[in-house]
Amino acid sequence: MRTTIRAVIAALLLAGAAVGCSSGPSYEEVTKRCADALKAQYAADGEGKPDECKDVKKDDYAALVASAAAEDLGWLDEDGEFDENKMLDDVTEP
C-alpha cells in the first residue's frame, strides 16, 4: 500500500506543483492526510468522504479511494502493489 500511496502522491504532486506556494498545507500534505483518513475509515467500517479529503481534487480522491479499498480488501502484495490474483481469488471463492 505504501508504494501505491507514494505513486499516487507523486502524481498528485506533479498536478499540484502548478498551483504554487500558499500559506496552508501543500497539496502533498493534503493528499497524505486524506490517504491516512481513508485508511482509518476503512478500518473502522466508516462511510462518506472524510473532512481531510475536502480539498483533494475529484480524480485524485477517486485514486486514493481505490488504493485504500484495494488495501482493505487484501488485494495488495507485500510490496503494496495491486495483485490481480489476490483479487480474483477473493471474488471467485464460494
C-alpha positions in Angstrom: 0.0 0.0 0.0 2.8 2.4 0.8 4.2 2.0 -2.7 0.8 2.6 -4.2 0.2 5.6 -2.0 3.6 7.0 -2.8 2.9 6.6 -6.5 -0.5 8.4 -6.2 1.0 11.2 -4.1 3.9 11.6 -6.6 1.4 12.0 -9.4 -0.6 14.4 -7.3 2.5 16.5 -6.6 3.0 17.0 -10.3 -0.5 18.2 -10.7 -0.2 20.4 -7.5 3.1 21.9 -8.5 1.4 24.3 -10.9 -0.7 25.7 -8.1 2.2 27.5 -6.5 3.0 28.3 -2.9 0.4 29.1 -0.3 0.4 29.6 3.5 -1.6 26.4 4.0 -0.5 22.8 3.8 0.9 21.7 0.5 -1.2 19.5 -1.8 1.1 16.6 -1.0 0.3 17.1 2.7 -3.4 17.3 2.0 -3.4 14.1 -0.1 -1.3 12.3 2.5 -3.8 13.3 5.3 -6.6 12.2 3.0 -5.0 8.8 2.4 -4.4 8.3 6.1 -8.0 9.3 6.8 -9.4 6.9 4.2 -7.3 4.0 5.6 -8.6 4.7 9.1 -12.1 5.0 7.8 -11.9 1.6 6.1 -10.5 0.0 9.3 -13.5 1.4 11.2 -16.1 0.5 8.6 -16.9 4.2 8.1 -18.6 5.8 5.2 -18.6 9.1 3.4 -15.8 11.5 2.4 -13.5 12.3 5.3 -13.1 16.0 6.1 -9.4 15.6 5.5 -10.2 15.0 1.8 -12.3 18.1 1.1 -9.5 19.9 -0.7 -8.4 16.9 -2.8 -9.3 17.1 -6.5 -12.0 14.7 -7.7 -9.8 12.4 -9.8 -7.1 12.3 -7.1 -9.7 11.5 -4.5 -11.0 8.6 -6.7 -7.5 7.2 -7.0 -6.9 7.4 -3.2 -10.3 5.7 -2.5 -9.4 2.9 -4.9 -6.0 2.5 -3.3 -7.4 2.4 0.2 -10.1 -0.1 -0.9 -7.6 -2.4 -2.5 -5.6 -2.4 0.7 -8.6 -3.0 2.9 -9.7 -5.9 0.7 -6.3 -7.5 0.8 -5.6 -7.1 -2.9 -2.1 -5.7 -2.5 1.1 -7.8 -2.4 3.8 -7.5 0.2 5.3 -4.5 -1.8 2.0 -2.6 -1.7 1.3 -3.2 -5.4 -2.1 -4.4 -6.7 -2.1 -8.2 -7.1 -4.7 -9.3 -9.6 -4.5 -12.9 -8.4 -5.5 -12.0 -4.9 -8.5 -10.1 -6.2 -9.5 -13.0 -8.4 -9.1 -15.4 -5.6 -11.2 -13.2 -3.4 -14.1 -12.7 -5.9 -14.2 -16.4 -7.0 -14.2 -18.0 -3.6 -17.5 -19.7 -2.7 
